[in-house]
Amino acid sequence: MTTLPSGARRVTPTEEQLLELPLTELTGWARNLRDAQFGTRVTYSPKVFIPLTSLCRDRCGYCTFAQSPARVAAPFLSPSEVLAIAVAGAEAGCHEALFTLGEAPEHRYQVAADWLAEHGYRSTVDYLAKMCRLVTEETGLLAHANAGALDPVDLERLRQVCPSQGMMIESLAPDLRAHRGAPDKTPERRLATLCAAGELAIPFTTGLLVGIGETRRDWLVALHAIADAHKRYGHVQEVIVQNFRPKPGTAMRDAPACPPEEFRRAIAIARLVLPPDVHLQAPPNLSEDFGSLLDAGIDDWGGVSPVTADHVNPERPWPALDHLRAVTEARGKVLAPRLTVYPEYAHDPARWLDEALHFPVLDRADAEGLGRDDPGAVFPERYRQAHNVGTGAEVDLAGRRSTAWYSGAGTTPRTLVPGRAEAGLVSRPARAGGAVREVLAGARAGQELGVDELVTLLRARGSEVAAVAGLADELRAEAVGDDVTYVRNRNINYTNVCTFRCTFCGFSKGPLSLNLRGKPYLLTLEEVAERVREAWELGCTEVCLQGGIHPQFDGDYYVDVCRAAKEAAPGIHVHGFTALEVTEGAKRLGEPLDQYLRRLVDAGLRSLPGTAAEILDDEVRAVLCPDKINTAEWLECHRVAHSVGLRSNVTMMFGAIEQPVHWARHLLRTRALQHETGGFTEFVGLPFVHMAAPLYLKRGARRGPTWREVVLVHAVARIAYHGLINNIQASWVKLGLPGVGQLLQAGVNDVGGTLMDENISRAAGASHGQRVDEGTLEELVTGIGRRLRRRSTGYDLLDSAGAGLLAATAEVGVR
């Protein structure tokens, strides 16, 4: 029996206590256990219901879903009808297609058998599998099949097209009136299906139907059977506890409904009997006061559809999502959408998912393995071809277009950061509870946060996000005031040829380029110098030099490039060469890194960009950049750079394959180096742009971060680096100016550069252009009550005129 926290004491309830204790005490134990396991988060599945067939060989005493052939227009929905429902669901932002159907109707009704034979299907399960595949291929929705009691062959067939499956145990009590005339509802058949699903490693949903004539002890029998199966196989991802409600036209129409108090007791008992990692669900549409279900210990609302009715209980409409969220938050919880599979299963696809489903699940997942939470449609992306756009790429999409926000796309993100009211610029309140509130309080008190605390903030949802952003904005004001800074700069990507195999890179020409870019090129030193000279004449104070690792380069090439740039414009700041470039340059010369960096300084180098960091965690780098420098080498390069007088920045490319814990490790590893050297000038968040990235095209990455994750990464960076790195920069190229406007109210104080000739993000599919007008920046910044200031690379403030002269005096020394 589970040991439970109750205030300061721990108790182990006996079965008699579970059955007889006062409801308030029982639900208190259940809430404590739920909160200890799942915190403030309550999930739901945005889904569309597809009633494939309402014919069924079983006749349950409570069911209005099952119909006779005379009462249906056709035995089965046609493929076009199935797809029309699925498309409507995808357009409404759903992630799941729940197929509801009767059990094996072909064994009872000849019309069902004939329809299947005429259309070339062997059985209902055969047709169901084809429709599941169709829906996922055409809409991206993940299929969940509730096909009833099945043998292992049918379960395995559905496993190939459904990330998850389900079958309600309902009750293991024999001879219930409700199950008379239902050969598939025998205890033996239900348990055999539950265990077969476990042996096949199928993430499974099961549950109880409460109030159909069973006793409280019958609940325990069923719950222990489910718990035992999960302890053996680990496959029971969620248990539904559903309350019986009598319906006209059924054999049990005159039976009493399950009393609300008895229903809540069943939920609490389920929470206490089941293993703690099993999610507990109750449908919100079957209770008048569904908030009380949270009080009883659930952590999931199940499927809620913005498109279709609950076909099993059509007389009970779903609560509107805003209402569901309000009720959830009133209990101090936050609402989060999920997929058909919970994160525990999504993050271990080799064990739990058929190989063909790895990418469909990944494609709709956020960094935690939950459902992407940006509003809008998420359709599969198919590519006819990629057009060459200079040194960039424009992917030609086929089929339906997604409308959700992605980094690099032109969609304006939803508003997550409340910002300031127009009258008086007063910040709107933001609430956080549980662990998020505790971590924020610790940060306000000056505590230096560790991995667990940062992960807690990075997992924030709902009103917690604004609370995290609010603290970040307070710390921003304390550190740098209300100035928003930028630098006039030009990117010079001197070659797109690279010998390294970074799987995310859409810029370099190499073995993974997939022919998305233009021809390989290498600028001459004269061409580099001309671009530097032109940038200086246009008022730029910085040139950023980065490119691929050309196989013909020796380390002296980078020295020559620096010298050419400084000779072309002696006053310009040369910000150049990633940790990979300088490490590789020193290696090719057989020269110590510190000596090599000093030669670069003598040639005119003044600072290093923080790129090539990606995620500073080697398990992630093994996928993103397997032959690139590792985490320790990146950190060592910047440590050495700082020791010879070069300043640099921290970048983090996030949203491809990693999880929040990897973001936290990245922040802490760079924070530790900053404690040691003080050489970092800023943090730059770089959201992964997926559209033309080889790793995404090869079906191995997510669609970049969600907007919520973008906000949190920048805000948490401000909190993590407080007192150490004063400047947090947002990339307008990847996020768009409306997005940057929100981030400026979530801890960001810098918008980077004006970026003439930005090619790397465009090569990955970004659509935000190559240069931003300073008047546009001014309008953005003043609109939120802040002041735009031009800066040098080293964050000295510059006047609005005389850029070249000021740069010559501010940047001549090594920083």
N, C-alpha and C positions, 0 to 999 in steps of 0.2 A: 504494500500500500504506500502511496506517495506521502512523504513527509512535508508538512505544510507550514509556512510561516503565518503567524497570527499575532501581529504586534511584535512584542519582544520575545514571545515564547513560541516554541515549536511543538506541534502536536501531530499524532498519527491517528486519524479517525478510524474507528472500526466500521464494519458494514452497518452495524446497528446505529451508530452515530450518523452515518451518511443518510440512512433512511428516516431517522426520527428527530434529528437536531432541529431547532428552530431555523426557519428559512434565512433569517437575517445573519445568523452566525455562519451557516453553511455557505451562503453566497459571499460573505466576507472572506472566508478561506479561499474560495475559488478566485476571487478578484486578486488576492495577494499572490496566488500562484501564477495567474495570468500575467500580472504586472511584472513579476520577477523574470518571467520568460520573454515577454514581448514588449515590455515598457508601455509607452503611450500610443503605439501604432495599432491601428485597426485597418484591416485590408478589405477590399471588395474586388470583384471581377467585373469590369465593364464588358458586357456580353450581349450577344443577340441569340435568341432562342429559335431553333429551326426544328419544327415538329415534322420530322421526316415521314412518320406514319402514326396515325392514332388507332390503328388496328392492333389488337393484342390477343394472344391466346389465353391470357389470364383474365379473371374477373374478380378484382379486389372489391371489397364491400364499400370502400370510401371513394373510389376513383371515378371522376368524370372525364378524364382525359381519353380513356379507351372508348372507342365507338364501334358500332357494327357497320358492315359495308354499306348498308342502306342509308346511313347517316353521313357519309363522306362523299365528296365529289369524285375522288380517285383514291385508290389504295395507298399511293405514295405521292409525295411531292415530286415533280419533275426536276431534272437538273437545272433548267432555267428558273424555276420557282425557288429552288434552293439558293442559286447564285444571286437572285434578286434580293432575297432577304439578307444574305451575307454582305453584299455590296452596301446596302442601306446601313448595316451595322458598322462596317468599316468606315463609311463616310461620317458616321456619328461618333467616331473615336473609340469604338469597341476593340478589344483585343481577342475575345473568345467567341467561338461559335459553339454553343451548347446544342448538341443534337439530342432531342427528346423523341422517344419512340416506344411503341409497344414491343413486347417480347415475342419473337418468332411468330408473327401472325400467319405466315404461310402454312404453319402446322394446324391452323384452325380454319382458315378461310381459303377456299379454292381461288377466289378472285385475287387474293394477294399472291398466291403461288403462280397463277397465270400471268399476272402483271410482271413479276420478276423474270419468269421464263421468256416472255415476249421481248423484254428489254435486255436479255442476255446476262442476267444475274442468277447465281446459284442459290442465294439466300438473302434475307434482309441484311445480315452482317456484311455480305459481299457488296451490296448496293451502298450501305452506310460507309464502308471503307472508300469506295470510289467517290462519294460525295465529300467526305472529309478531305481527301486529297485535292479535289476540285476547288473547294473553298480556300484552302491554304495557298494553292498555287495562284489562284486568281485574285484573292483579296488580302492574303497574308494573315487572315484570322487563324488562330490556333484552335483546332477542333478538340472538343471534350465530348466523349461518347458515353451516354447513359443507356447502354443496350441491355441491361439486366444481367441475369445469371448466364454466364457463358462458359464454354469449355476452353481449355488452354489454346487450342488451334485458333478459335475466333478471337480470343484475347490477344494473341500474338499478331494476328492479321491487323487488328485495330492499332496495336502498338506502333506499327510502321507509319501510321498516318495521324495518330493522336498523341500529343505529349502526355495526356492524362486520361484516365477513364474513371467511371464511378458506378456504384451499385449500392443502394441502401439495404442494409441488413433489416431495417425496420424493427423487427423483434425476432428473437429465437424461441419465443413461447410457442409450443405446438398447439394446433387446433384452435387458433384464434378465429373468431367469426369473420374478421376482416379478410382473412386469407383463404376462406373457403372458395373453391373453384379457381385457385391460383397455383398450378403445379410448380411454378418457378419460385414460389415463396416459401418452400420448405426450408427449415434450418440447415439441413445437410447440403442442399444445393447452393444456398447463399454462402455458407462458410467455405465450400469447395471453391467457389469463384474468388472469394477474398484471398484465400491462400494461393490459388493458382496465379493471381495477379502479383502476389509477392514473389513467387518463384520466378516470374518473368520480369521482375524489376519494373513494374508499372506504377508510377505515382498514382495513388488511388484515393478516391473519395467514397466514404460510406457513412452510415449514420442510423439514427433511431427515429421512428415515428411514434410519438408519445400520445397516449390517450385512446388507443384502438382496442382496449380490453386487457392490456397487459398489466402486470403489477410492478411496484417499485423494484422488487427483487429481480424481476425479468430484465429491468434496465441493467442491473449489475451483471447479469449473465451475459447479455449482449456486449456490454462495454468491456468486460474482461476478455471476451473472445476477440474483440477488435484489438485490445491492448496486447494480447498474447501474439497475435499475428504480426503486429507492428514490431514488437520486441524481436521477433524471429527474422523478419524480412526488412524492416525499416521503411516500408512503402506507403503506409497510411498517412497521407499528407494532411488530410482534414477529415473531421467528423461533423456531420450535420445533425443537429437535434431539431426536429420539426414537430410542431404541435398539430394534432388532429382537429379539423373543423368539419362538421357535418355539412353535406351538400344535398340539395334537392335532386331526386332522381337516382340516388344510390341506395344500396341495401342498408347503409348505416345513417340514413338521413335523419332518423329520430334519435340517434345516440347523442349523448351530451358532448359538447366541445371540451377539449382539454383545459382545465382551469388554469389561468395565468400563473398562479402560485405553484401549481404542480409542474408546469412547464419550466419555470425558473429553477425549481429544485432539480429537475432532470438535467438541465444545463450545468448547474453547479456540480452535481455528482459526476457528470461526464468529465468536467475539467479536473476533478480530483482523482478519478480512476485512471484516466488515459495518461500515457507518458507525456511529460511536459512539453516535448517538442511537437506534438500533434496539434494542429490548429483546430479551433472549435468555432463552428458556424451555426447561426440560426437565421432564418429568413426574416427580414424586417417587414415584409408586406403582410405577414400573417398574425401580427400583434398590433393592438391599438396603441399601446405605449411601448414602441420597440426600443426605446432607450433603456428600459428596464432589463433588456437582454444583455446589455453591456454590464449592468450591475451584477448579473449572474455569472459572468466570467467568459463570455465569448470574445474572440479577437478578430473575427471575420464576419462580414455581412453576406458572403456568398455572391452569387451573380445578380447584378442589377442592370436592367436593360433600358436604355433610352429610346429603344425602337419597338420592341415586341413585348407582348404581355407574358405573364407567367402562365404558360399553357396548361400547367397542372392545376393552377389555382387562378383561372382567368378573372374571377370576380374580385380579386385582391390586387389592385394596381401597385406597381413599384413606387416607393417614395422618390420624389425628385432628388437628384444628386445634391442640390444645395440644401435641401431639408435633411438628407442623410448626413451631410457634413456638419450641419448646425447641431443636430442631435448628438453626434459623436463628439464634437468639440465642447458641448455643454457638459460632458462627462470628463473633461480634461484630456481627451484623446485627440489624435490626428488621423485623418483618413488618407489611405494610399491605395492606388490601383495596383492590381497584380495580374499575373498571367494565369493560364490554366494550371501551370506548375508553380509551386512556391519556390523562393530563392534557393532553399536547401537542395532542391532537385535541379533547378536550372544551372547552378554552379558546378554540378557534377554530371555533365551530359553523357560522358562515356559510360557511366553506370546506368543512368535512368532514362536516356532518350535514344530512340533509333537514330542512326547516323544521319538519315535524311531530314531529321527534325532539329538537328543542332543549330543550323543557321536560322530557320524560321523563328525559333525561340529567341536566339541572340538578337535578331533584327528588331524585335519588339521590346527588348529588355533595356532597363537602365543599368547603372553600375552595380546596383544591389541585386539584380535579378528580378526586380519587380517590373510592372508595366510602365512604359514611358508615359509620363503624365502631362505632356504638352497637348493642348487641345488640337483636334483636327485629325484628318485621316492619315493612316500609315499604310500605304499600299506597297506591294513589292516593287522594287526598282529593277527594271530591265533596260538594257542598253542596245540600241541599234548600232551606234558607232560613236566615235569621239572625234570632234572636229579640232584641228590644230588652230590655236589662237595665239600666234606668236610663240612665246615660251610657256603659255598656259594651255588649258584644255577645256573644252566645253562638251559635256556628255549629253548625247541625244537620247532622251528617255523615250521608251515605248510604253503604251498602256496607260492606265489611270495614274493621275498625279497625286502625290501626297500633299497635304496642306498643313501638316504639323511643322513646328519650328525646328530647324537644324542649323548648326554652325555653318557659316558660309552661304546659306541660302538667303533669299531676299525677304523672308517672312518676318514680320515684327513679332517679337516674343510677347507672351502675356505678361501682365503686370504682377510681379511677386513682391516687389519692394514698395511699400505704400508711399514712401517719399514724404514730401511736405505739402501741407495744404496751401493753396494759393494765398489765402489771407493770413498774413503774419508768419508764414513759413514755419508753422508749428508741426512737429512730427506727429503722425498718427500712432496710437498705441499698438504694440504687438505683444502677443502673449506666448509664453512657453511654459510647459510643465515638465514634471518628471526629471529625467537625467539631463535634458537640454537646459532646463532652468538651473540645475545645480552647476553644470559646467560654466554657463554664462556668469553665474554669481562668483564662481572661483576666479574666472578670468578678470572680472571687474575688481576683485580683491587683489589682483596682481600675481596670481598663481601662474606658473609656466605650465602649459597643458602638455600632457603626454599623448601617446598613440590612442589610447582608449577614449580620452576626452575629445580629441580632434575627430575621431570617427563618429562619436556621438553627435557632434555639430554637423558633420558632413552628411549625416543621415536625417537631418531635420526635415519635417514635412509641415504642410499647412501653415498655421500662424507661427510655428517655430522658426520658419525661414525668415520671416520679417524680423523676428526677435534677434536672430543671429546677425542679420544685416544691420539692425539698429545698433548693436554693440560695436560692430565693425566701423560704422559711420562715426560713432562717438570717438573711437580710438583714432580714426583718420583725422578728425578735427583737432584732437589733442596733439597729434604728431606733426601735422603739416598745415593746419588751418584750412581755409576755404579755397585756396588757390587750386586750380586745375591746370596742370602743366602739359606741354607738348614740345617736341623738337622738330625743327625743319631738317629733313634728311632725305637721302636717296639710297635705295638699295642697289647694289651692283652684284648681280649673281654671275660671276665671271665664266662659269662653265656648268653645263647640266650633265656632264659625263661623270659617272661615279663607279668605283669598283666595289663599293659596299652594298649590302643587300637589305636595306631598311624596308620592311614590308609595308610601311605606312606611307612612303614617300611617293607623291605624284609628280615630282619635279625632275628627278634625275633620270638620265638615260642609262639603263642598265638591264640586267636580266629580268627584272620584274616590272619594267616600264609599261608593258602591254601596249606599246606603240601609241600611247595617249599624247605624248608630247611631240613637238616639232623635231627637226633634225638635231643631232648632237652639235654642240658649238663650244668654242673656247675663245674668249675675247683675248685680243693681243694687249700688251701693256699700253700701247698707244691708245687703244679703244677704251681701256679702263681710265687712263689719264684724261681723255676727252670727256668722259661722263662725269668725272670728278670736277673738272673745270666748269662744265655746264651747270652742275649742281651748285657750285660756289657762286657763280654769276646769278643764279636764280634765288640766292639767299639762304641756301642750305648751310648748316653749320656742322653736319655730320654725314659721312658716307658709311654705310654698313656693307662690308665685304663678306660674302659667303658664297660657297659653291660646292659642287661635288668634289670628291677625291679622285682627281684625274689620274689614270695609271702612269702618265708620263711626268707627273710632277715629282720633283725632289723638294726638299724643304726650302731651298733657296727661292722657289717660285713665290712663296708668300712674302718673303723679304723683298723681292723685286716689286711685287704688287704694292706693298706699303710705300716703298720709295717712290714709285711712279705716282701714287696718289698724292703724296706730300709735295712732290716737285710741281705737280699740276696746280695745287692750291695749298700753299704752306700753312694757312690758318685753319684748315678744315680738320675736324676731329675724325680720325680713322678708328672706327669701331668695327672690328673684324675678326673673323676666323673662330670657328667653334673649337671646343675642347678636342673634338676628333681631328680637326684639321691641324692644329698645332702639335698635338701628340703624334699624329702620323708624320708631320713634317720633321719633327725631331728624330723620330724613329728611322725615317729613310736616310737621314744624314748621319745616324749613329751618334747624335749629339745629346748631352744632358738637357732636359727640358728647361731648366732655369737659364742655362746659357743660351739656348735657342730663343727663349722669350726675350731675353735682354737684347739679342740682335734685332728682333722684331721691333722692340721699343726704339732702338737706335735708328731704325729705318722709318719710324713714324707711327707705329701702332700705339694707341692710347687706351683702348679698353677692349675686352672680349665680350661677345654676346653669350648668353647662357644656353643657347641652343645646343642640340645634341644630348641634352639631358633627358628628353622625353619623360619617362618615369624612372626615377632613381631607385629601382628595385629590380634585382637581376632575374627574378622569375618572370617578370613582365618583359624585360629587355630580351630575354631568350626568344620571345615571339616577335617583338617589334623590330629589334635590331640585333640579330644573333651574332654578327661578326664585328659589331661596333665596340668601342670602349665600354667597359662595365661601370657599375656604380662607383666603385672605389677609384677607378682611373679618372672619371669625370671630376670627382671631388678633389683628387690629388692635383689635377691640372689647374683647377681654380685656386687651390691652396698655394701652389707655386706661383701662379700669376699674381696673386695678391702680394706674395713675398717680394716680387721684383717691382712692385709699384703700380701694377695694372689693376684697374677696377673691372668688375664684371657684374652681370646680373644673373638671377635665377629664372629659368623658364620651366614650365611644366606642360607637356602636351598630354591632355587627358580626354577620356571618353572613347577610347578604342576597345580595349579588352579588360582593363584593370578594374579594381574595386576601390571603395573609399579607403580601406586600410592602406593601400599602396599610395594614395595621395597623402595620407597622414605621414607615412614613412618618408616620403620625398620632402615634405615640409620640415620634418624634424632633422633629417640628415643635413639639409642645407642650413637650417637654423644653428645646428651645432658648429658647422664650419664658420658661420658668421660670428658666433661667440668667439671663435678662435682668431679670426683674421680681420673682421669688420670690412671686408672688401666688396661686398655686394651692395649695389646701389638701388636695386629694385627687384620685385617679383613680377613676372609676366605670365599670366595664364594663357595658354594656347589651346583652345578647344579643337579637338580632332575634326578635320573636315573630311567627310567620308566619300563624297560623290565619285571621285576619280582615283581614290587611294587603292593601290593594288590589293592590300589586305582585305578591304571591303569587297572589291570586285571578285576576289577569290573566296568570298563568303566566310571570312574569318574574323570580322570585327562588327561592333555595333555602329549605329548611325551617329557617332559622336555623342557628346553629353546632352542631357536634357537641359532646358533653360534653368530649372531649379538647381541642377548640379553646377551650372556655370556660376550662378549667383553665390552658391555656397562655397565653391572653391576660392573665389576672390575674397569673399567676406572672411572665411576661416584663415586664409593666408594673412590678412591684416591682423587678425587676432593672434595667430601663432607667432608672427614676426614682430609683434609690438615691442618697441624699444630697441629693436635691432635693425630692421630694414624699414625705412620710413615710407618708401614709395611702392604702391601697388598699381600696376598698369593693366589696362584692358585693351585688347586687340580689336580695333574697329573693323579691320579687314575681315576678321572671322565672325564678328558678332553683329556688325551693323551699328549705325549711330543710335537708333532707338534703344538697342540693348545696352550700349555703353552708358546711355543716360540713366538707366536704372542702376548700373554698377557704380556709377559715381555717387549713389546714395547707399552703397553697400560696402564702403571701405576703400574704393578706388579713388586715386587722386591724379592719375596720369593717363593720357590717352595715346601715348606713344608718339610716333612720327607721322609727318605728312605723307611719307612713303611714295616718292616717285619710283616707278618700276618695281612694284611688289609682284613677284612672280610665283613664289613658292606656294602661297595659299591658293592663288588662281589655278595653278597646275593641279591642285587637289579638288578643284571644282567650286571654289568660293566665287561669289558674284558681286562683291561689294566694291570692286574697282581698284585702281592703282594709286590714287592720290585723293586727298581730302582737302577741300578749300578751308582756309583758316576762318573765313566768315561763317561757314557752316558750323565749325567747332565753337565759335563765339556764341552763336545762337543757341546751340545745345546747352552750353555751360551756364549762360545767363538765365536760361529758362528754368533752372533749378536753384537760382539764387547764389551762384558761385562766380568766380572770376577766372578767366582764362589768362594764363601767363606762358610766354615762350621761355624755354630753358635751353641750357647746354646739355650735352650728354651726361655730364657730371652733376646736373641739377642745380647749377648756378642760374639764377633768373636773368634774362636778357631783355633789353628794351625792344620795342616793336620795330625799330629801324636800325640800320647799320649792322646788319647781321654779320657780315664778313669781318668788320673791324672788331666787334665785340668778341667774336669767336677766336680771333687771332690772339686776343689778350687773355681770354678765359681758358683756352684749351692748349696753350703751348706746353704746359708742364705735364708730366705724367701724373695721373690721379691715382 
